[in-house]
Amino acid sequence: MNDKNRSMNDLFGSTRTVVKRRYALLTPDGFVPSQLPGWKNVTAVVNLSPAMGANFSQVQIQFGKDGRGEGNTGRLEFFIYVLAGGCHATVERQKRDLIAGHFLLVPPGTDFQFGDATKDTRLLIFQKQFAPLPGAKRPEVVIGHQKEIPGRPFLGNPDARLQVLLPDRLEFDLAVNIFTYQPGATLPFVETHIMEHGLLMLAGQGIYRLDADWHPVRAGDVIWMAPYCPQWFIAMGKTPASYIYYKDVNREPLDT
């Protein structure tokens, strides 16, 4: 943890982090790195995982000098978003150049390699066990850039725009979207639904309602929302607020 993330309040055990049964808010002042198999010369932080009750994992990777990662997704699928910097990715024997804003879906049973990263390259990775759908084909590798995805007004509100990064087709059992709010814009109602969320604040700040609690949030914060956790957001401050989030989709409720 960098000294610049510390404050006098840390001396008294103060933090905005809270972990409850139905949700969690994790702030960067409390992030602790982990060693992950296949990753070398990187700082890896497991923000969300089944150990806290989630049905997926959310991991951040920061590359150091000669940092690299390789392996096989096995029964899992990875969604990777480049938060900063750039690197090379080799997936299914195809080498791809990734820069900030690129995203990549790596299907189950797929070999992958990441390397040749610029200084302080950072990745966000959502990992979940793939739930095959009888009669549907296995998802293929998907690669794109955030700038290629139009931001659509959410429920007609031009101040709250949603970018849907993955195809909305039944073979995909996850969705990853980016929500951008102008100052003062909100979710139009308190959502309560079967989908589970993992979320990273990308920019700006606001207030998030989680269950019956309200929390100030800002860029760098991580949020977990269990199924049926009531949730609502308002962007505050003088600049837009945005976050990227995961949800499970397109499967029978009894299979989740």
C-alpha positions in Angstrom: 0.0 0.0 0.0 1.4 3.4 -1.0 1.9 6.0 1.7 -0.2 8.5 -0.3 -3.2 6.3 0.4 -2.7 6.6 4.1 -4.1 9.4 6.3 -4.1 10.3 10.0 -7.4 8.4 10.4 -5.6 5.1 9.7 -3.8 5.5 13.0 -7.2 5.0 14.7 -8.5 2.1 12.6 -10.8 4.2 10.4 -11.9 2.9 7.0 -14.9 3.0 4.7 -14.6 -0.7 4.1 -17.5 -2.8 5.3 -18.3 -6.5 4.7 -21.8 -7.8 5.4 -23.8 -10.9 4.5 -25.5 -9.4 1.5 -22.9 -6.8 0.3 -19.4 -5.5 0.7 -17.6 -2.2 0.1 -13.9 -2.5 -0.1 -11.7 0.6 -0.3 -8.1 0.7 -1.6 -6.6 1.6 1.8 -7.3 -2.0 2.9 -6.2 -3.9 -0.2 -3.7 -6.7 0.5 -1.8 -8.5 -2.3 -1.9 -12.2 -2.8 0.3 -14.7 -4.7 -1.6 -16.3 -7.6 -0.4 -19.4 -9.5 0.8 -18.6 -13.0 1.5 -14.9 -12.3 5.0 -13.6 -11.8 6.3 -10.1 -10.9 2.9 -8.7 -10.4 0.9 -7.4 -7.5 -2.4 -9.3 -7.4 -5.3 -8.3 -5.2 -8.3 -10.6 -4.8 -11.1 -8.1 -4.1 -14.1 -10.5 -4.2 -14.3 -14.3 -4.0 -16.4 -17.2 -2.9 -14.8 -16.9 0.5 -17.0 -13.9 1.2 -20.1 -15.5 -0.3 -19.8 -14.4 -3.9 -20.2 -16.9 -6.7 -17.4 -15.4 -8.8 -14.0 -13.7 -8.2 -12.9 -10.2 -8.9 -9.1 -9.7 -9.1 -6.8 -6.7 -9.9 -3.4 -7.3 -11.3 -0.6 -4.6 -11.5 2.4 -5.5 -13.5 6.0 -4.9 -12.3 9.2 -5.2 -14.3 9.1 -8.4 -16.5 5.6 -9.2 -15.1 3.7 -11.9 -16.8 0.8 -14.4 -16.4 -0.1 -17.6 -18.0 -2.3 -20.6 -17.6 -5.5 -22.3 -18.7 -9.0 -21.1 -17.7 -10.1 -24.7 -17.1 -13.7 -24.8 -16.0 -13.7 -21.0 -15.6 -14.1 -18.1 -17.9 -12.2 -14.8 -17.6 -13.4 -11.3 -18.5 -10.4 -9.0 -18.5 -10.5 -5.2 -18.7 -7.3 -3.1 -19.1 -7.5 -0.3 -16.5 -4.2 1.4 -17.4 -1.1 0.9 -19.5 -0.9 -1.9 -22.1 0.4 -5.4 -22.7 0.4 -8.3 -25.1 -2.1 -11.1 -24.7 -1.9 -14.5 -26.4 -5.2 -16.4 -26.4 -5.8 -19.5 -28.6 -2.4 -18.9 -30.2 -3.3 -15.4 -31.4 -1.3 -12.5 -30.1 -3.2 -9.4 -29.4 -2.1 -5.9 -28.3 -4.2 -4.4 -25.5 -4.2 -0.9 -24.2 -6.3 0.9 -21.6 -10.0 0.4 -22.4 -9.6 -2.9 -24.1 -11.6 -5.9 -22.9 -11.2 -9.6 -23.5 -13.4 -12.6 -22.8 -11.4 -15.8 -22.4 -13.7 -18.9 -22.6 -13.3 -22.0 -20.5 -10.6 -24.5 -21.4 -8.5 -21.8 -23.1 -4.7 -21.2 -22.8 -3.7 -17.6 -22.1 -0.5 -15.6 -21.7 0.0 -11.9 -20.7 3.3 -10.1 -20.8 5.4 -7.3 -22.4 3.5 -4.9 -20.2 4.3 -1.2 -19.9 5.1 0.2 -16.5 2.2 0.1 -14.0 -0.2 -1.7 -16.4 -3.3 -2.8 -14.5 -5.9 -5.4 -15.3 -9.3 -6.1 -13.8 -10.4 -9.7 -14.1 -13.8 -11.2 -13.4 -13.7 -15.0 -13.1 -16.6 -17.4 -12.9 -17.3 -21.1 -13.4 -18.9 -21.4 -16.8 -22.5 -22.7 -16.9 -23.1 -24.5 -20.2 -26.5 -24.2 -21.8 -27.7 -27.4 -23.5 -27.9 -26.9 -27.3 -25.9 -23.7 -27.2 -22.4 -23.3 -28.5 -19.5 -22.4 -26.2 -18.8 -18.7 -26.3 -15.8 -17.7 -28.4 -13.0 -15.2 -27.6 -14.4 -11.7 -27.6 -12.1 -8.7 -27.8 -13.1 -5.0 -28.1 -12.5 -1.5 -26.8 -14.7 0.6 -24.7 -14.6 3.4 -27.2 -16.2 1.1 -29.8 -19.3 0.6 -27.6 -21.9 3.3 -27.8 -23.3 4.6 -24.5 -27.1 4.2 -24.6 -29.4 6.4 -22.4 -30.6 4.1 -19.6 -34.4 4.0 -19.6 -34.4 7.1 -21.7 -32.1 9.2 -19.4 -29.3 10.8 -21.5 -27.4 11.6 -18.2 -27.1 7.9 -17.3 -25.5 5.9 -20.1 -24.9 2.2 -20.3 -22.2 0.5 -22.4 -22.9 -3.3 -22.9 -19.5 -4.8 -23.6 -20.5 -8.5 -24.4 -23.0 -9.8 -26.9 -26.5 -10.2 -25.4 -26.9 -13.8 -26.6 -27.9 -17.0 -24.6 -24.6 -18.7 -24.9 -23.1 -16.0 -22.6 -23.8 -16.6 -18.9 -22.3 -13.3 -17.8 -22.6 -9.7 -18.8 -20.1 -6.9 -18.1 -21.2 -3.3 -18.5 -19.9 0.3 -17.9 -22.3 2.8 -16.4 -21.5 6.5 -16.7 -23.5 9.2 -14.9 -23.4 13.0 -15.2 -23.3 14.8 -11.8 -26.7 14.4 -10.1 -27.9 11.5 -12.3 -29.2 8.4 -10.5 -30.4 4.9 -11.1 -34.1 5.5 -11.7 -35.3 3.2 -8.9 -34.0 0.9 -6.2 -33.1 -2.3 -8.0 -33.7 -5.7 -6.4 -33.0 -8.7 -8.6 -31.6 -12.2 -8.9 -28.4 -11.1 -10.6 -25.2 -10.8 -8.5 -22.8 -7.9 -9.0 -19.1 -7.3 -8.7 -18.2 -3.6 -9.4 -15.2 -1.3 -9.6 -15.6 2.5 -9.5 -13.6 3.8 -12.5 -14.0 7.6 -12.0 -15.8 10.2 -10.0 -17.8 9.7 -6.8 -21.3 9.3 -5.4 -23.5 7.6 -2.9 -24.4 3.9 -3.2 -27.4 2.4 -1.4 -26.6 -1.2 -0.5 -29.3 -3.1 1.3 -30.6 -0.5 3.8 -27.3 1.4 4.1 -25.9 4.4 2.3 -22.2 4.7 1.5 -20.0 7.4 -0.1 -18.0 5.8 -2.9 -15.2 7.0 -5.2 -12.8 5.9 -7.9 -11.0 2.7 -6.9 -13.7 1.3 -4.6 -14.9 -2.2 -5.1 -18.5 -3.3 -4.3 -20.1 -6.8 -4.1 -23.9 -7.1 -4.2 -25.5 -10.5 -3.5 -28.7 -11.6 -5.3 -31.7 -9.6 -4.2 -29.6 -6.9 -2.4 -31.5 -3.6 -2.9 -29.2 -1.2 -4.7 -29.3 2.4 -5.9 -26.7 5.1 -6.9 -26.4 8.8 -7.3 -23.4 10.6 -8.9 -22.1 13.5 -6.9 -19.4 16.1 -7.3 -18.5 18.2 -10.4 -17.3 15.4 -12.7 -19.0 12.3 -14.2 -19.0 9.1 -12.2 -18.5 5.7 -13.9 -18.2 2.1 -12.9 -17.7 -1.3 -14.5 -19.7 -4.2 -13.2 -20.3 -7.9 -13.7 -23.6 -9.9 -13.5 -24.7 -13.4 -14.1 -27.3 -13.8 -16.8 -29.2 -16.1 -19.2 -29.6 -19.2 -17.0 -32.5 -20.9 -15.2 -32.9 -19.7 -11.6 -32.5 -23.2 -10.2 -29.2 -23.5 -12.0 -27.7 -20.5 -10.3 
